[in-house]
Amino acid sequence: MQTDRVHANQSVSINSNYQKARSPWMEGWRRLRKQKAALIGGGIVILFVLIGLLAPVLAPYDPTEQNLKINLQPPSSDHWLGTDDAGRDVFSRLLYGARISLTIGFFSVIGSLVIGGLLGLLAGYFGKWIDTLISRLFDMMLAFPSILLAIAIVAILGPGLFNALLAIAIINIPTFGRLIRSRVLSVKQEEYIMAARAQGMTQWRLIFRHVLPNSWVPLIVQGTLGIGTAVLDAAALGFLGLGAQPPDAEWGKMLSDAKGYITNAPWLMLCPGIAIMLSVLGFNMFGDGLRDALDPKER
Amino acid sequence: MLKYVLQRMGHLIPVLFGMSIIVFSIIHAIPGDPAEVILGQRADPEAIKTLRAQLGLDQPLHVQYFHFLERILQGDLGTSMVTKQPIVEEMVPYLAATAELAIFSMIIAVIFGVNLGILSAWRRNTWLDNGAMALALVGVSMPIFWLGLVEQWLFSVKLDWLPVLGRADVRDTITPITHFYLIDTLLAGNTGQFWSVLKHIILPGIALATIPTAIIARMTRASMLEVLKHEYIRTARAKGLHDFFVVYKHALKNAFAPVLTVIGLQLGTLLGGAVLTETIFGWPGVGLYLFNAIGARDYAVIQSGILVLATIYIVVNLIVDLLYAYFDPRIQYK
């Protein structure tokens, strides 16, 4: 009886170990939990996401409400981070800024991930002239320093938040495209893909059922790191006056507005800069940790 | 090696061709009639017509492209719509200013980045390694335009150590020989001016060097860790060689090829970052020239500025690739 129970326990234990080893996500999560830097990064990201979501609740003032009677006030109990040249509350603008920056970051990465991913998938899977055409297109886009290409796109389309988002999405297409292409090239040589093909599975079904699910780990890692870069690029475009336009509370634009007041109101430039750096740092730390946890070969 | 060089140069042709199409498309991608956008909606229809003819917009697209290509290959970048001056002539001093700033920043980035990376790999998993890599992570996440403002506030406004704006003191007349002011002032034997120019380049140089320094440090560390595992390093140590020589003489040479690639790629960060840094520090380079052209909707200058910066980027990356082959001869067989 007891022997039976021991066997049963062993079998459960072997079975659960077997299941753990079979689930790369659980294995990844286990590895991720061990990395302090990644957890701190993840914490920072969650904090900024919450700030962005709860900005209307947390902000003590309307971020666009002007009051010239109280402009350029230093930090006080009424205005925790002071007021800007138009008398707007810097703390409230900073909270709403998280919303704009993270929105650009998320949606631009989703855009480049979908388009780049699809192009990379086609290039890697079908090869031949499709691969040559798409790969040359990526080469051409990568021939430009990325922020310069973004500046060129916004210079053409005209300044604005949506155009900045579009520009950032476009410049990152080749990064995601190349990544998925190289991944697909190796996955399609795997035996299970050949077996599925031999069974008569259609090409599109094969791509979406087998090739794509086995190629998206590096995309998730790159996507996380990409959000950080996109936040930085969006702030750069905002700083140059090509992104958010007044009276939008965007971090880069806030820095640009603060430029003229570094002598008499330095707090105006300190806070948005720290916010940009912290949020990008969060995404970078979390992305680095994710890469180590999900794709140990890339370490 | 010659075959590899020719092959690599052959790859360049479609890239340059594609880049020329993208740059050419800039003016055509403007929503609406470019001539109307440039002159404004209330402009005289006759003026719009003249500008269309001047820009060649009344010709078929392929004819316009071949004219554009012909001009570019002859080294003619066109005329600025605002100043009415030939862009090539206008751009030379701006280009030299950007080159001087980019080279200065790259020197800072290589010196600090490579040594920080070596130190980290050498003292792996110590507080020194963790500290250096944390610093590198902050560097990668740093908005350089913010760093520029903080530098100005701290070193110019608060401490009054370094100048806020410009490339040289406005009272100094520097005779341009190479257009690199650090060299020109030395050639003129004017040490006073040289120090002034050096003081002007320090803050923008550091701001621009931040991200490349961090990335070079991370890459050097990773590459050195890989090399330090090898048998010949253990042998060198077993021979009694001092760690310093093992790391700097034996390991660094073998770890340098990937670092070199990163250095080449970082030139793109420098050229892109130049637009931001030059705008903050009033540095009269191509970045500022381009930024002002965007404000003035001078599309001829925007096209030329982007074309020139992208060409430099492509050519430098070609040189880096060839140097990579020199450092790592295995690459030829791929």
Interface residues (C-beta under 8 A of the other chain):
Chain A: R136 L137 D139 M140 M141 A143 F144 P145 S146 I147 L148 I151 A152 A155 I156 L157 G158 G228 L232 A235 A236 F239 L240 G241 L242 G252 L255 A258 K259 I262 T263 P266 M269 L270 P272 G273 I276 M277 V280 L281 N284 M285 D288
Chain B: P14 V15 L16 G18 M19 I21 I22 I26 A29 I30 P31 L137 V138 V140 S141 M142 P143 F145 W146 L147 L149 V150 Q152 W153 V157 L267 G268 T269 L271 G272 G273 V275 L276 T279 I280 L290 F291 I294 G295 I302 I306 L309 A310 Y313 I314
